[in-house]
Amino acid sequence: MSPESTKYNGKAQITPLRSMPPIERFTPITPHIAISPTVSVVVPAMNEAENLPHVFATLPQWIDEIVLVDGNSVDDTVEVAKRLRPNVKVVTQTGRGKGDALAAGFAACTGDIIVMIDADGSTDGHEIISFVGALVTGADFVKGSRYAAGGGSDDLTFSRKFGNKVLTGLVNMMYGTQYTDLCYGYNAFWARHLDVLDLDCDGFEVETLMNVRAAKAGLKVHEVPSHERCRIHGESNLHAVRDGLRVLRTILREWRRQPTIPQPTPAAAPAADRGVA
């Protein structure tokens, strides 16, 4: 390939371009687009055997790895997951809570990109392409938003909607962000930023923790529209008031915490080398 010419302090700089990765490195997504980064999807689950067939059916075939974090289920969650995807990686949670489950799942991932979705059927795996697309075109962290144009929810009660709006506004004011949806569990990020996120919470406040730490570290955060559906089977473990207070404490605690410096972004490269073909 021809070298790339740039200027630095008024002087021409010649930088040889990296060669395009071999074609086998690319994973087809559509007839017109392919990516070279590998993608891991983390699914925390506890007693979700009835929901997993629907959830797994929405996951694109081109993802490289599914990590199921089992919260010591008493039903056949693990057996169903293995039947649906024989190559699923199962992690048994040793602690409790969604935050602890996600930390265990993230640690087990081998992909360049990590996507987190719920096991209750409320998040649509077909939307993963939007998250990955935003990452390979420049974002560091991508968060789903039920309030962005094209997003929505079939499951937001008045109390959850009101609490989310208040807490989102508080984070925007304190941290200078422009988030539209703080408490939503559909997110994706480059695995190299795991040290920045450094999950150290147990409960549903984990989404807020990730959003705040991404902002404090100066990561490029991008929102994509997402539509939340109702849980298909079973009952949610979310309690609006209790978990809302946990989110508030997390926001205030993070205000006093020093941010973690992110790893340097890889050197700029042609589109093909950045993961788009």
C-alpha positions as CSV (number, residue, x, y, z in Angstrom):
1,M,0.0,0.0,0.0
2,S,1.1,3.6,-0.6
3,P,2.5,5.5,2.4
4,E,0.3,8.1,4.1
5,S,1.5,11.7,4.1
6,T,0.7,14.0,7.0
7,K,2.0,17.2,8.5
8,Y,3.4,17.8,12.0
9,N,4.6,21.2,13.0
10,G,4.5,22.3,9.4
11,K,6.8,19.4,8.2
12,A,5.7,16.6,6.1
13,Q,5.6,13.2,7.8
14,I,5.6,10.0,5.8
15,T,4.0,7.1,7.6
16,P,3.8,3.7,5.9
17,L,0.4,2.2,6.1
18,R,-0.3,-1.1,7.6
19,S,-1.3,-3.8,5.1
20,M,-4.9,-5.0,5.0
21,P,-5.6,-8.0,7.3
22,P,-6.0,-11.3,5.5
23,I,-9.6,-11.8,4.2
24,E,-10.2,-14.7,6.7
25,R,-9.9,-12.2,9.5
26,F,-13.2,-10.5,8.5
27,T,-16.6,-11.7,9.6
28,P,-19.5,-11.0,7.2
29,I,-22.4,-9.2,8.8
30,T,-24.4,-8.2,5.7
31,P,-23.6,-8.7,1.9
32,H,-22.0,-5.2,2.0
33,I,-20.1,-5.0,5.3
34,A,-17.7,-7.2,7.4
35,I,-15.7,-6.6,10.5
36,S,-12.4,-7.9,11.7
37,P,-12.7,-7.3,15.5
38,T,-14.1,-10.3,17.4
39,V,-17.3,-9.9,19.3
40,S,-18.3,-11.5,22.7
41,V,-21.8,-11.3,24.1
42,V,-22.3,-11.6,27.8
43,V,-25.7,-12.9,29.1
44,P,-26.2,-12.9,32.9
45,A,-28.9,-15.3,33.8
46,M,-30.6,-16.8,36.8
47,N,-33.5,-19.1,36.3
48,E,-34.1,-17.9,32.7
49,A,-34.5,-21.3,31.0
50,E,-37.8,-20.4,29.5
51,N,-36.5,-17.1,28.0
52,L,-33.2,-18.3,26.6
53,P,-34.6,-19.8,23.4
54,H,-36.0,-16.5,22.4
55,V,-32.9,-14.5,23.5
56,F,-30.5,-16.8,21.7
57,A,-32.6,-16.8,18.6
58,T,-32.1,-13.0,18.3
59,L,-28.3,-13.2,18.5
60,P,-26.5,-12.8,15.2
61,Q,-24.7,-15.9,13.9
62,W,-21.6,-13.8,13.2
63,I,-20.8,-13.1,16.8
64,D,-17.7,-15.0,18.0
65,E,-18.5,-15.9,21.6
66,I,-21.5,-16.1,23.9
67,V,-20.6,-16.0,27.6
68,L,-23.5,-17.1,29.9
69,V,-23.1,-16.2,33.5
70,D,-25.2,-18.5,35.6
71,G,-26.3,-17.1,38.9
72,N,-26.7,-20.6,40.4
73,S,-30.0,-21.3,38.7
74,V,-32.3,-23.9,40.1
75,D,-33.9,-24.6,36.7
76,D,-32.2,-25.9,33.6
77,T,-30.8,-22.6,32.4
78,V,-27.4,-24.0,31.7
79,E,-28.6,-27.1,30.0
80,V,-30.9,-25.1,27.7
81,A,-28.1,-22.7,26.8
82,K,-25.8,-25.6,25.9
83,R,-28.5,-27.2,23.8
84,L,-29.2,-24.0,21.9
85,R,-25.5,-23.1,21.4
86,P,-23.2,-26.0,22.1
87,N,-20.2,-23.7,22.0
88,V,-21.5,-21.4,24.7
89,K,-19.0,-20.5,27.4
90,V,-20.7,-21.0,30.9
91,V,-19.4,-19.1,33.9
92,T,-20.8,-19.9,37.3
93,Q,-21.3,-16.8,39.4
94,T,-19.7,-17.0,42.9
95,G,-21.2,-13.8,44.2
96,R,-24.6,-12.2,43.9
97,G,-26.2,-9.5,41.8
98,K,-26.1,-8.3,38.2
99,G,-22.9,-6.2,38.7
100,D,-21.0,-9.2,40.1
101,A,-22.3,-11.4,37.2
102,L,-21.2,-8.9,34.6
103,A,-17.8,-8.6,36.1
104,A,-17.4,-12.4,36.0
105,G,-18.6,-12.5,32.4
106,F,-16.4,-9.7,31.2
107,A,-13.3,-11.4,32.7
108,A,-14.1,-14.5,30.7
109,C,-14.5,-12.8,27.4
110,T,-11.8,-13.2,24.6
111,G,-13.4,-10.9,22.0
112,D,-12.2,-7.4,21.0
113,I,-15.7,-6.0,21.6
114,I,-18.0,-6.9,24.5
115,V,-21.7,-6.6,24.3
116,M,-24.0,-7.0,27.4
117,I,-27.6,-8.0,27.0
118,D,-30.3,-9.3,29.4
119,A,-31.6,-12.9,29.5
120,D,-35.3,-12.0,30.1
121,G,-36.1,-11.2,26.5
122,S,-36.3,-7.5,27.0
123,T,-33.2,-6.7,24.8
124,D,-33.2,-7.5,21.2
125,G,-30.0,-9.2,19.9
126,H,-30.8,-8.0,16.4
127,E,-29.7,-4.5,17.5
128,I,-26.2,-5.7,18.2
129,I,-25.2,-4.6,14.7
130,S,-25.9,-1.0,15.7
131,F,-23.7,-1.2,18.7
132,V,-20.8,-2.8,16.9
133,G,-21.2,-0.4,14.0
134,A,-20.8,2.6,16.3
135,L,-17.7,1.0,17.9
136,V,-15.8,0.2,14.6
137,T,-16.5,3.8,13.4
138,G,-14.9,5.5,16.3
139,A,-16.8,5.1,19.6
140,D,-15.2,3.6,22.7
141,F,-18.4,2.9,24.6
142,V,-21.9,2.5,23.1
143,K,-25.0,2.7,25.3
144,G,-28.5,1.8,24.2
145,S,-31.2,4.5,24.7
146,R,-34.9,4.0,25.0
147,Y,-35.3,7.7,24.5
148,A,-33.2,8.3,21.4
149,A,-35.1,8.6,18.1
150,G,-36.2,5.1,17.1
151,G,-36.0,3.7,20.6
152,G,-38.7,2.9,23.1
153,S,-40.0,0.7,25.8
154,D,-42.9,-1.6,26.4
155,D,-42.0,-2.1,30.1
156,L,-41.3,1.3,31.7
157,T,-43.6,2.1,34.6
158,F,-44.2,5.7,35.7
159,S,-41.9,5.3,38.7
160,R,-39.1,3.8,36.7
161,K,-39.4,6.4,34.0
162,F,-39.5,9.3,36.5
163,G,-36.6,8.0,38.5
164,N,-34.5,7.4,35.4
165,K,-35.2,10.9,34.2
166,V,-34.1,12.5,37.5
167,L,-31.0,10.4,37.8
168,T,-30.0,10.9,34.2
169,G,-30.4,14.7,34.6
170,L,-28.2,14.5,37.8
171,V,-25.4,12.7,36.0
172,N,-25.6,15.1,33.1
173,M,-25.3,18.0,35.5
174,M,-22.5,16.6,37.6
175,Y,-20.4,15.0,34.9
176,G,-21.1,17.2,31.8
177,T,-22.6,14.4,29.8
178,Q,-25.6,14.5,27.5
179,Y,-27.1,11.1,28.2
180,T,-30.7,10.4,27.5
181,D,-31.0,7.1,29.3
182,L,-28.9,6.2,32.3
183,C,-30.4,3.0,33.7
184,Y,-30.5,0.7,30.8
185,G,-28.6,-2.6,30.5
186,Y,-27.8,-2.8,26.8
187,N,-24.3,-1.6,26.3
188,A,-21.1,-2.4,24.3
189,F,-17.5,-1.4,24.5
190,W,-14.0,-2.2,23.4
191,A,-12.5,-4.9,25.7
192,R,-9.4,-2.8,26.1
193,H,-11.4,-0.4,28.3
194,L,-12.2,-2.9,31.0
195,D,-9.7,-1.4,33.3
196,V,-11.4,1.9,33.1
197,L,-14.8,0.5,33.9
198,D,-13.4,-1.6,36.7
199,L,-16.7,-3.0,38.0
200,D,-16.8,-3.1,41.8
201,C,-20.6,-3.1,42.5
202,D,-23.1,-5.9,42.9
203,G,-26.5,-4.7,41.8
204,F,-28.5,-3.1,39.1
205,E,-26.5,0.2,39.6
206,V,-23.9,-1.4,37.4
207,E,-25.2,0.3,34.2
208,T,-24.9,3.7,35.9
209,L,-21.4,2.9,37.2
210,M,-20.2,2.0,33.7
211,N,-21.7,5.1,32.1
212,V,-20.2,7.5,34.7
213,R,-16.8,5.9,34.6
214,A,-16.7,6.0,30.8
215,A,-17.5,9.7,30.9
216,K,-15.0,10.5,33.7
217,A,-12.2,8.7,31.7
218,G,-13.0,10.7,28.6
219,L,-14.1,7.8,26.5
220,K,-16.0,8.5,23.3
221,V,-19.5,7.5,24.3
222,H,-22.2,7.1,21.6
223,E,-25.9,6.4,22.1
224,V,-27.9,4.2,19.8
225,P,-31.7,3.8,19.8
226,S,-32.9,0.6,21.4
227,H,-36.4,-0.8,22.1
228,E,-37.0,-2.5,25.4
229,R,-39.6,-5.3,25.4
230,C,-41.4,-6.8,28.3
231,R,-39.9,-9.8,30.1
232,I,-41.3,-12.9,28.5
233,H,-41.4,-15.3,31.4
234,G,-40.9,-14.9,35.2
235,E,-40.6,-11.9,37.4
236,S,-37.9,-9.2,37.5
237,N,-35.6,-8.8,40.5
238,L,-35.6,-5.0,40.0
239,H,-37.1,-2.9,42.8
240,A,-37.5,0.7,41.6
241,V,-37.0,2.5,45.0
242,R,-34.4,0.2,46.5
243,D,-32.3,0.1,43.3
244,G,-32.9,3.8,42.6
245,L,-31.3,4.6,45.9
246,R,-28.3,2.4,45.1
247,V,-27.9,4.2,41.8
248,L,-28.0,7.6,43.6
249,R,-25.3,6.5,46.0
250,T,-23.2,5.3,43.1
251,I,-23.5,8.6,41.4
252,L,-22.4,10.5,44.5
253,R,-19.6,8.1,45.4
254,E,-18.1,8.3,41.9
255,W,-18.0,12.1,42.2
256,R,-15.2,11.7,44.8
257,R,-13.4,8.9,43.0
258,Q,-10.4,9.6,40.8
259,P,-10.9,8.5,37.2
260,T,-8.9,5.7,35.7
261,I,-6.8,6.7,32.7
262,P,-7.8,4.7,29.6
263,Q,-5.3,2.8,27.5
264,P,-4.1,4.7,24.4
265,T,-6.2,4.4,21.3
266,P,-4.5,2.3,18.6
267,A,-2.8,4.4,15.9
268,A,-5.1,5.6,13.1
269,A,-5.3,3.2,10.2
270,P,-7.2,2.8,7.0
271,A,-10.9,1.8,7.3
272,A,-10.2,-1.8,6.5
273,D,-7.6,-2.0,9.3
274,R,-10.1,-0.3,11.8
275,G,-12.5,-3.2,11.3
276,V,-14.7,-2.0,8.4
277,A,-14.6,-3.6,4.9
